[in-house]
Amino acid sequence: MPAMPSGTGAIKVMNEFPERGFDVGIAEPHAVTMGAAMGKAGLKPVTLIYSSFSHRTVDQVFHDVLLQEDVPTCRVLTGRGLSLRMVDASWRLYDISVFRGFPGIIIASPVDLREVALLLRWAVDSGKVVALRYPRGSIPALPEVKKMPPVEEGKGYMVEQGEDVCIIGYGSMVRNALDAAKKLRADGISAGVANARFAKPIDRDLVSEASKSKLVVTVEEHTVEGGFGAIVAEELRGRADMLKIGVPDRFVEHGTREQLHKIVGLDPDSIANSIRKELGK
């Protein structure tokens, strides 16, 4: 049930399987409730909604899906993060903080197209309420990950090991984290990188492993207020020094994704500079 078939990419599936797609128009709350009814009837619904408009569905997610306890539905939040095509890029930056407090919801984000397929298949077959977040535009494959690990609920994995700093990337930001780590290693800083995969439930073992480094850094294309970094900080409980890198607590202007990354400090150079500064304190 896409709220916007063309923008979400669902139009391709709907053209191939017209009897299995329902264009609800720009009616995101209805899409969630319709998906809940389908899940109640034994189907496996997938609801596609722009992250920027997912806030309209708060009541439906809470009352019509989660409170029912037996309504499996995969909610795919498209156009995650900073984007060229919205007048206000800030609209796409709050879904973790909006939904993470709801019992029973799983929040995850793929790092590349291989992981999109893995997480989507897992979510549809899980029988649970899953919110997947992926960015608008292309997601380049990570050559650093030769074989993508199978999906296990609430589990991420280490991509590269390091002793001085461990950067935990969420979703597409793993790519920027890897590029930043390369720059740090050129300076003699031992930098590791992890792919979180899940924001809820958080991978406690992965966070514990990261805390063995001198500095734990989280990188996310989301507001730092109540986002992925805040979840990791709650789990760390002061066991290690920590730096949260994300979108600051202000409205962000319009621009290309690359331009906005530089403005808010999410490009690899800015990430590396922030870590150097933190390590130098």
C-alpha positions as CSV (number, residue, x, y, z in Angstrom):
1,M,0.0,0.0,0.0
2,P,2.1,2.9,-1.2
3,A,1.0,6.4,-0.3
4,M,3.1,7.6,-3.3
5,P,3.8,4.8,-5.8
6,S,6.2,6.6,-8.1
7,G,8.3,8.2,-5.4
8,T,8.6,5.0,-3.3
9,G,9.4,2.9,-6.4
10,A,6.3,0.7,-5.7
11,I,4.9,1.5,-9.1
12,K,7.2,-1.1,-10.7
13,V,5.8,-3.8,-8.5
14,M,2.3,-2.6,-9.0
15,N,2.7,-2.7,-12.8
16,E,4.0,-6.3,-12.5
17,F,1.4,-7.4,-10.0
18,P,-1.6,-5.0,-10.3
19,E,-3.8,-7.2,-8.1
20,R,-1.4,-7.0,-5.2
21,G,-0.9,-3.2,-5.0
22,F,-3.2,-0.5,-3.7
23,D,-2.5,3.2,-4.3
24,V,-4.1,4.9,-1.3
25,G,-3.2,8.4,-2.6
26,I,-1.6,10.8,-0.1
27,A,-3.5,9.1,2.8
28,E,-0.8,7.6,5.0
29,P,-3.0,7.0,8.0
30,H,-5.4,5.0,5.9
31,A,-2.5,3.0,4.4
32,V,-1.4,1.8,7.9
33,T,-4.9,0.9,9.0
34,M,-5.6,-0.9,5.8
35,G,-2.4,-2.8,6.2
36,A,-3.3,-3.7,9.8
37,A,-6.6,-5.2,8.5
38,M,-4.8,-7.2,5.9
39,G,-2.4,-8.5,8.5
40,K,-5.3,-9.4,10.8
41,A,-6.7,-11.4,7.9
42,G,-3.5,-13.4,7.5
43,L,-1.9,-11.5,4.6
44,K,1.7,-10.1,4.7
45,P,1.2,-6.3,4.0
46,V,4.0,-3.9,3.1
47,T,3.1,-0.2,3.6
48,L,5.4,2.2,1.8
49,I,5.5,5.8,3.3
50,Y,7.9,8.7,3.0
51,S,9.7,9.1,6.2
52,S,8.7,12.8,6.1
53,F,5.0,11.8,6.2
54,S,5.3,8.9,8.7
55,H,4.5,11.3,11.5
56,R,0.9,11.4,10.2
57,T,0.5,7.8,11.1
58,V,1.4,7.9,14.8
59,D,-2.2,7.1,16.1
60,Q,-2.7,4.4,13.5
61,V,0.6,2.6,14.3
62,F,-0.1,2.8,18.0
63,H,-3.8,1.9,18.1
64,D,-4.5,-0.1,14.9
65,V,-1.3,-2.1,14.7
66,L,0.8,-2.3,17.9
67,L,-2.1,-2.5,20.5
68,Q,-3.6,-5.4,18.5
69,E,-0.5,-7.4,19.3
70,D,-1.1,-9.9,16.4
71,V,-1.0,-7.7,13.4
72,P,2.2,-8.3,11.4
73,T,2.9,-5.4,9.0
74,C,6.1,-4.2,7.4
75,R,6.3,-0.4,7.2
76,V,8.9,0.8,4.7
77,L,9.9,4.4,5.3
78,T,11.3,5.7,2.0
79,G,13.3,8.8,1.3
80,R,15.0,8.6,4.7
81,G,17.2,11.4,5.8
82,L,18.4,14.5,4.0
83,S,17.0,14.9,0.6
84,L,17.1,17.1,-2.4
85,R,13.5,17.1,-3.3
86,M,11.8,18.4,-0.2
87,V,11.4,22.1,0.4
88,D,12.5,21.5,4.0
89,A,15.0,18.7,4.3
90,S,14.3,18.5,8.1
91,W,11.0,16.6,7.5
92,R,12.8,13.3,7.1
93,L,14.9,13.2,10.3
94,Y,12.6,12.3,13.2
95,D,11.1,8.8,12.7
96,I,13.4,7.0,15.2
97,S,12.6,9.5,17.9
98,V,8.9,9.5,17.1
99,F,8.4,5.7,17.1
100,R,11.1,4.2,19.3
101,G,9.1,4.5,22.5
102,F,6.2,2.3,21.2
103,P,6.3,-1.3,22.5
104,G,6.5,-4.0,19.9
105,I,8.0,-2.0,17.0
106,I,11.3,-2.9,15.3
107,I,13.3,-0.2,13.6
108,A,16.1,-1.1,11.2
109,S,18.0,0.4,8.3
110,P,19.9,-1.3,5.5
111,V,23.4,-0.3,4.5
112,D,23.2,-1.1,0.8
113,L,20.9,-2.8,-1.8
114,R,21.9,-6.3,-0.7
115,E,20.8,-5.5,2.8
116,V,17.6,-3.9,1.5
117,A,16.6,-7.2,0.1
118,L,17.7,-9.2,3.1
119,L,16.0,-7.0,5.7
120,L,12.8,-6.7,3.6
121,R,12.5,-10.4,3.2
122,W,13.2,-10.9,6.9
123,A,10.7,-8.3,7.9
124,V,7.9,-9.7,5.7
125,D,8.5,-13.2,7.0
126,S,9.0,-12.2,10.7
127,G,5.3,-11.8,11.6
128,K,6.3,-8.7,13.5
129,V,5.8,-4.9,13.1
130,V,9.0,-3.7,11.3
131,A,9.9,-0.2,10.1
132,L,12.7,-0.1,7.5
133,R,14.4,3.1,6.6
134,Y,16.4,3.6,3.4
135,P,17.6,6.8,1.7
136,R,16.2,8.3,-1.5
137,G,18.5,7.7,-4.4
138,S,21.1,5.1,-5.1
139,I,22.8,3.0,-2.3
140,P,26.2,1.9,-3.4
141,A,27.3,-1.6,-2.3
142,L,30.0,-1.9,0.4
143,P,33.0,-3.6,-1.1
144,E,34.3,-4.0,2.4
145,V,31.5,-6.5,3.1
146,K,32.2,-9.4,0.8
147,K,29.3,-11.6,2.1
148,M,26.4,-10.0,3.9
149,P,25.7,-11.7,7.2
150,P,22.2,-13.2,7.6
151,V,19.6,-11.1,9.4
152,E,19.0,-11.7,13.1
153,E,16.6,-9.5,15.0
154,G,18.5,-6.8,16.9
155,K,21.9,-7.8,15.6
156,G,24.5,-5.8,13.7
157,Y,28.1,-6.7,12.9
158,M,31.6,-5.4,12.8
159,V,32.9,-4.4,9.4
160,E,36.4,-3.3,10.4
161,Q,38.3,-3.6,13.7
162,G,40.0,-0.7,15.5
163,E,41.4,0.1,19.0
164,D,41.3,3.9,19.3
165,V,37.8,4.5,18.1
166,C,34.8,2.4,17.0
167,I,32.4,4.2,14.7
168,I,28.9,2.6,14.7
169,G,27.1,3.6,11.5
170,Y,23.4,3.4,11.1
171,G,22.0,2.6,7.6
172,S,23.6,4.4,4.7
173,M,25.9,6.3,7.1
174,V,28.1,3.2,7.4
175,R,29.6,4.2,4.0
176,N,30.5,7.6,5.3
177,A,31.9,6.0,8.5
178,L,34.1,3.7,6.5
179,D,35.5,6.6,4.5
180,A,36.1,8.6,7.6
181,A,37.9,5.6,9.2
182,K,40.2,5.4,6.3
183,K,41.2,9.1,6.7
184,L,41.8,8.5,10.4
185,R,44.0,5.5,9.8
186,A,46.1,7.6,7.5
187,D,46.8,9.7,10.6
188,G,47.8,6.7,12.6
189,I,44.5,6.4,14.5
190,S,43.2,2.8,14.7
191,A,39.6,3.2,13.7
192,G,37.0,0.4,13.6
193,V,33.5,0.5,12.0
194,A,30.3,-1.4,12.8
195,N,27.0,-1.7,11.0
196,A,24.2,-1.4,13.6
197,R,21.4,-2.6,11.3
198,F,18.9,-2.2,14.1
199,A,18.0,0.9,16.1
200,K,15.4,-1.0,18.1
201,P,16.2,-3.5,19.5
202,I,19.8,-2.3,19.9
203,D,22.6,-4.8,19.6
204,R,23.9,-4.8,23.1
205,D,26.8,-7.2,22.3
206,L,27.9,-4.9,19.5
207,V,27.8,-1.8,21.7
208,S,29.7,-3.7,24.4
209,E,32.4,-4.7,21.9
210,A,32.6,-1.1,20.6
211,S,33.0,0.2,24.2
212,K,36.5,-1.5,24.4
213,S,37.8,1.3,22.2
214,K,38.9,4.6,23.7
215,L,36.0,6.4,21.9
216,V,32.6,5.2,20.7
217,V,31.1,7.3,17.8
218,T,27.6,7.0,16.4
219,V,26.9,8.4,12.9
220,E,23.3,8.7,11.7
221,E,21.3,10.7,9.1
222,H,18.7,11.6,11.8
223,T,18.4,14.2,14.5
224,V,20.7,13.6,17.4
225,E,17.8,14.3,19.7
226,G,16.4,11.0,20.7
227,G,17.9,9.2,17.7
228,F,20.2,6.2,17.2
229,G,23.1,7.8,19.1
230,A,20.9,8.5,22.1
231,I,19.9,4.8,22.2
232,V,23.5,3.8,22.2
233,A,24.3,6.3,24.9
234,E,21.6,4.8,27.1
235,E,23.1,1.3,26.6
236,L,26.7,2.5,27.3
237,R,25.8,4.0,30.6
238,G,29.2,5.8,30.8
239,R,31.3,2.7,30.1
240,A,33.2,4.6,27.3
241,D,33.7,8.1,26.0
242,M,31.2,8.8,23.3
243,L,30.5,11.2,20.4
244,K,27.2,11.4,18.7
245,I,27.3,12.7,15.1
246,G,24.0,13.4,13.4
247,V,21.8,16.3,12.3
248,P,21.8,19.1,14.9
249,D,18.7,20.2,16.7
250,R,17.6,22.8,14.2
251,F,15.7,23.0,10.9
252,V,18.0,22.2,7.9
253,E,17.9,24.2,4.7
254,H,17.3,22.8,1.2
255,G,20.1,21.4,-0.9
256,T,21.5,18.2,-2.4
257,R,22.2,15.3,-0.1
258,E,26.0,15.8,-0.5
259,Q,25.7,19.6,0.2
260,L,23.6,19.0,3.3
261,H,26.0,16.3,4.6
262,K,28.7,18.9,4.6
263,I,26.5,21.6,6.2
264,V,25.6,19.3,9.1
265,G,28.9,17.5,9.4
266,L,28.0,14.1,8.1
267,D,30.5,13.9,5.2
268,P,33.6,11.7,5.7
269,D,35.9,14.7,6.2
270,S,33.7,16.3,8.8
271,I,33.2,13.0,10.6
272,A,37.0,12.4,10.7
273,N,37.6,16.0,11.9
274,S,35.1,15.7,14.7
275,I,36.7,12.4,15.9
276,R,40.2,13.9,15.8
277,K,39.0,16.8,17.9
278,E,37.3,14.6,20.4
279,L,40.3,12.3,20.7
280,G,42.5,15.4,21.2
281,K,40.7,16.6,24.3
